[in-house]
Amino acid sequence: MKAGNSVRLLSVCLTVTAELLWLCNGTYFSATQVCPITITPNPMVVQYKSRVQSATCSSTTNNPTNVQYIYWETQHGAQTIQSLNETWFVDTHADWDPRPVCTAVIKGIGTCYMNLNYTLYKTPDSVSIHALNNTELVMEDAELQLQCAIVNVAPAHKLTVQWYRGNETIEPDVLQMIDCWHENNSSCNFAEVRSPVSVSSTISVSLNRTHHGVQFRCEAQLDLGAERIRMMSKPLNLTVLYKPIINTTKLPKTIPVFQGYPEELVCEADGHPPPKILWLYSSDKVSHVSEGKLTVYEAGFYNCTAINDIDSTIHVVEVILKEDYLPLIAGFVAITVVVISAIFLFIYSIYYKNTKMRRYSLKNPKLSNHNGNVAHNGWDLPLPMTKLT
């Protein structure tokens, strides 16, 4: 007889024996009773192709002699395998969905069991991102679908995908399974499949010029309870094509120019591909055009045109010629200063003559007599003068 049949026969015998004990003792295990067994560790999280690990099932009853049997049951495809051992050893290469159950037959209680919360996980072989239309050149305001492919990951129901646009997070769409292998005659859905599968996540984004050069990334996350395993894709750089827009803050619609003084007009435009700047004008007095800069001397309308492969934009500037009144103002101020200075000098001279220099009259002089005691040289003759008012 084969070993598998022997184990199955022993299981039937154990079950029949337990049922006979229930009938004899009048005891049944109900849902309200707690099965006095424990599993260590529980939950059990094992990495694919890691070292051999095991789980142990033991009784917690106060009287160990009441424990008749403790054994493990696992599923392998459509076959149920029983192991008459308190320890179950994990095959980390193949045990994707063994559904391990520890079963105990205890006197006074009967047959009870406890499930092991078991997970065998596998990190993805790769996480990559690409555009569904296989292009990284996108027109402005167009909608683009990006797909994140996660290859050979398990279990899929513990997988989430996070999208990033620069440092901004994006809500992902529903995960879809690309391929899987049926196991236990189950369908390929996230709730049932445990073996490695390839999964995709797709988002739709509407792009504008601010997204030019922005990096898109996706991250696969396996939530294993106490541990979360992350794997990030390489960034995807998108090129957004958009028509030129002229910077009108540097180039207003009206610009005054003083006669005799040239003015430099600066025309800058943002676009991708980078636009070319063209100036359209008719004046012969325009000196040069260089890197979007135009030097003008006279009034007129000047057209700045920004052109790239997507479209073109035109901005018209009116140059208004103004007279330079600064020399006239300076001359007027100088003449005013001269006139005021002349008036001031005239007034001051009159004032000086009246206050500093006095006038005297020699009419009716009275000669004084010489003092006999004093010698005179004949020239010292005092002449009395009358002050003129």
Secondary structure as UniProt FT lines:
FT   HELIX           3..25
FT   TURN            31..32
FT   STRAND          37..40
FT   STRAND          44..47
FT   TURN            48..49
FT   STRAND          54..59
FT   HELIX           64..66
FT   STRAND          67..76
FT   TURN            77..78
FT   STRAND          79..83
FT   STRAND          87..89
FT   TURN            92..94
FT   STRAND          101..106
FT   TURN            107..109
FT   STRAND          110..115
FT   STRAND          118..122
FT   STRAND          126..131
FT   TURN            132..133
FT   STRAND          137..139
FT   TURN            140..141
FT   STRAND          143..154
FT   HELIX           156..158
FT   STRAND          159..165
FT   TURN            166..167
FT   STRAND          168..170
FT   STRAND          176..179
FT   TURN            184..185
FT   TURN            190..192
FT   STRAND          197..206
FT   HELIX           209..211
FT   TURN            212..213
FT   STRAND          215..223
FT   STRAND          228..232
FT   STRAND          236..237
FT   STRAND          239..246
FT   TURN            248..249
FT   STRAND          254..258
FT   TURN            259..260
FT   STRAND          263..266
FT   STRAND          269..272
FT   STRAND          276..280
FT   TURN            284..285
FT   STRAND          289..290
FT   TURN            291..292
FT   STRAND          293..296
FT   STRAND          300..307
FT   STRAND          312..322
FT   HELIX           326..355
FT   STRAND          360..361
FT   TURN            372..373
FT   STRAND          386..387
//
